Amino acid sequence: MDERRSKAKQEVLAANRGPFGGWWEDLLDVDPELMLRVHRHMLAAEAGPLPRFFRHLIILAVDCVVTHLYPRGVGVHARVAMEHGATPRQVVEALQISSFASNRGWSVALPLVLEELEAAGRQATLRNAEKASEVRSAFEAQVGEWRDWMDNTLAHDPEALKVVLELGYGTDGGDGLDAKQRELLLLAVAACPALVDQDAIPRHTRQALKLGAAPDEIVQTVKVANVIALHPIVEGIPQLRAVLNAG
């Protein structure tokens, strides 16, 4: 190994991220300067008050968003999160939150469908008003606010809204996420490159503040969630190296 690559490798190893292999080795071989840019991008996201286990819960959650779905990352970050104190229940709830955030058909598609039905002079069936009132009251009591997109689902299928909301906000207490952690994870999946939900990001920021999150925790949550923007390099460089080696 030449001196340039040796120094680059030592800088990465000093961050104590675990064994140096896989795509790190590929990147070192193909482009050591790019490897250092990737490493420093990760360092920037790691700088802040969030504990290590929670940073890995964030990456796990954004890896699972349906527009990303990165199983290898989910396994790695679940393991590291638990090695640093996360409980299995917290991992499960992070997955639930990712699933909730991925249900954008309720918040984006359903209003458009109902608009088209109205334009055609048709209307979907409205459901039990008493059940709708129960669902809304329970959510407002737990979260402290209501979202405009929920009204359509509530009017047409309150039971469907109830089960969707339980993915994001249902908890059994115990050793699961606390309210602030849950809101920061909701912000993370809303702010990651796979979703960038411009309606949800301000809401979850406000709610996280209400629950006691510090501004630096909120900013770091967004930084960590955007680490998945490196995946084109993480996945692409090994393929390039394989092609170069085959040639």
Sequence and secondary structure as in RCSB ss.txt:
>XXXX:A:sequence
MDERRSKAKQEVLAANRGPFGGWWEDLLDVDPELMLRVHRHMLAAEAGPLPRFFRHLIILAVDCVVTHLYPRGVG
VHARVAMEHGATPRQVVEALQISSFASNRGWSVALPLVLEELEAAGRQATLRNAEKASEVRSAFEAQVGEWRDWM
DNTLAHDPEALKVVLELGYGTDGGDGLDAKQRELLLLAVAACPALVDQDAIPRHTRQALKLGAAPDEIVQTVKVA
NVIALHPIVEGIPQLRAVLNAG
>XXXX:A:secstr
  HHHHHHHHHHHTT  S   THHHHHHHH HHHHHHHHHHHHHHH SSS HHHHHHHHHHHHTSTTT  HHHHH
HHHHHHHHTT  HHHHHHHHHHHHHHH HIIIIIHHHHHHHHHHTT       HHHHHHHHHHHHHHHS   TTH
HHHHHH HHHHHHHHHHHH    TTS  HHHHHHHHHHHHHSTTT  TTHHHHHHHHHHHTT  HHHHHHHHHHH
GGGGGHHHHHHHHHHHHHHHH 
